[in-house]
């Protein structure tokens, strides 16, 4: 006469890692079962397993390791994202020349840095700026949402030549777009900085210093 096979008896017959605590919930294909690792088998107990039960037992043995692998992968992915974000936002400003003037520039290179821009600040110091660097030439488009002070913005082509300069005003959500569609850099400064320093279209940005600063981030 065959003995009745129950879920408890199947779990009871498995060999679990020594670190598996009693009553640990192990999800398996949407099913949560409690693995009791602290029970002792009786010497005379005999368990008749069908093919399906053996497959189930094999899956039960590997389930904890699959779960650990999934958790490890998720943790590494999160760590990689945090590392990229922290490394990009901790870079110190760098002095870079534009024409015959020198500014202390912050860099906005990652998408998160470019989305934030100057938002949430009280202002921007004289002879300071934020340089936006893009991967491909494009038509620039900027607005002033969540920025409470006026600024100027200059657009540069890939050769580092200043082509267009515009004033921008607090909380203006109308996009300021460049005329040209081959811009690669944008430099935000305090309001009227360009005109006060006689920096006009045609001024040259020090690209060698820009590339060096990017490489050192």
SULWOKA-V951080 format. One record per residue. N is the residue number from 1. PHI is phi in whole degrees, 0 to 359 (* if undefined). D_FIRST is the distance of its C-alpha to the first C-alpha in Angstrom with 1 decimal. Layout:
BEGIN
[[N PHI D_FIRST] [N PHI D_FIRST]]
END
This chain:
BEGIN
[[1 * 0.0] [2 284 3.8] [3 280 6.6] [4 286 9.5] [5 268 12.4] [6 244 15.7] [7 302 19.3] [8 294 19.9] [9 290 17.2] [10 294 18.5] [11 298 22.0] [12 294 21.1] [13 276 20.1] [14 276 23.4] [15 257 26.6] [16 262 29.5] [17 304 33.2] [18 296 34.5] [19 272 37.0] [20 286 34.4] [21 285 35.0] [22 301 32.4] [23 57 31.7] [24 277 33.4] [25 278 33.1] [26 243 32.4] [27 286 33.1] [28 220 31.2] [29 51 32.4] [30 85 33.4] [31 252 30.3] [32 259 30.9] [33 233 28.1] [34 262 28.6] [35 263 27.8] [36 265 27.3] [37 265 28.6] [38 255 29.2] [39 274 25.7] [40 246 24.3] [41 280 20.8] [42 283 19.2] [43 300 19.1] [44 267 15.6] [45 282 14.0] [46 237 12.1] [47 243 12.2] [48 266 10.8] [49 255 13.9] [50 281 14.8] [51 303 18.5] [52 295 19.7] [53 293 18.3] [54 295 20.0] [55 298 23.2] [56 297 23.1] [57 297 22.8] [58 298 25.7] [59 296 27.7] [60 298 27.1] [61 291 28.6] [62 270 31.7] [63 303 32.3] [64 302 34.4] [65 289 36.6] [66 295 37.3] [67 295 38.3] [68 298 40.6] [69 296 42.1] [70 296 42.9] [71 296 44.5] [72 297 46.6] [73 298 47.8] [74 296 48.9] [75 295 50.7] [76 295 52.6] [77 297 53.6] [78 296 55.0] [79 297 56.8] [80 297 58.4] [81 296 59.7] [82 294 61.1] [83 297 62.7] [84 298 64.5] [85 295 65.8] [86 293 67.0] [87 291 68.7] [88 282 70.6] [89 272 71.8] [90 265 72.9] [91 294 75.6] [92 283 79.0] [93 301 81.9] [94 231 84.2] [95 279 87.9] [96 222 88.6] [97 271 91.9] [98 225 92.8] [99 63 96.3] [100 260 98.5] [101 245 96.3] [102 236 93.2] [103 241 90.3] [104 270 87.4] [105 250 84.5] [106 269 80.9] [107 246 78.6] [108 242 76.2] [109 243 74.0] [110 287 70.4] [111 298 69.6] [112 291 69.0] [113 296 72.3] [114 289 74.1] [115 294 72.5] [116 285 73.6] [117 54 77.1] [118 262 79.6] [119 300 77.6] [120 81 77.6] [121 262 80.7] [122 269 84.0] [123 168 86.1] [124 226 86.8] [125 290 89.4] [126 297 92.5] [127 60 92.1] [128 239 88.3] [129 202 86.1] [130 239 82.6] [131 259 82.1] [132 265 79.4] [133 241 78.3] [134 249 76.5] [135 280 74.7] [136 226 76.6] [137 301 80.0] [138 197 79.9] [139 276 81.8] [140 284 81.5] [141 210 80.7] [142 227 80.9] [143 226 81.0] [144 239 81.8] [145 298 78.9] [146 64 78.5] [147 243 81.5] [148 260 84.3] [149 218 87.2] [150 284 89.1] [151 218 88.7] [152 246 89.9] [153 226 87.7] [154 243 88.8] [155 249 87.0] [156 235 87.3] [157 278 86.6] [158 298 84.7] [159 277 87.9] [160 82 88.2] [161 270 91.2] [162 291 91.6] [163 246 91.9] [164 216 91.6] [165 227 92.0] [166 221 91.2] [167 278 91.4] [168 225 88.3] [169 240 88.4] [170 305 86.1] [171 60 83.1] [172 281 84.3] [173 264 81.2] [174 279 83.1] [175 290 82.2] [176 264 85.0] [177 251 84.5] [178 285 86.3] [179 287 88.6] [180 278 87.4] [181 247 83.9] [182 237 84.0] [183 272 83.8] [184 239 81.6] [185 230 82.7] [186 225 83.6] [187 237 85.4] [188 265 85.6] [189 225 88.5] [190 297 90.4] [191 298 92.4] [192 73 95.6] [193 299 94.8] [194 299 95.5] [195 290 98.8] [196 298 99.9] [197 258 99.3] [198 55 100.8] [199 264 97.5] [200 240 97.7] [201 310 95.9] [202 110 96.5] [203 294 95.6] [204 256 93.4] [205 276 90.2] [206 285 89.6] [207 291 86.6] [208 298 86.4] [209 292 86.0] [210 296 83.4] [211 297 81.3] [212 294 81.6] [213 296 80.5] [214 294 77.4] [215 295 76.5] [216 273 76.7] [217 291 74.3]]
END
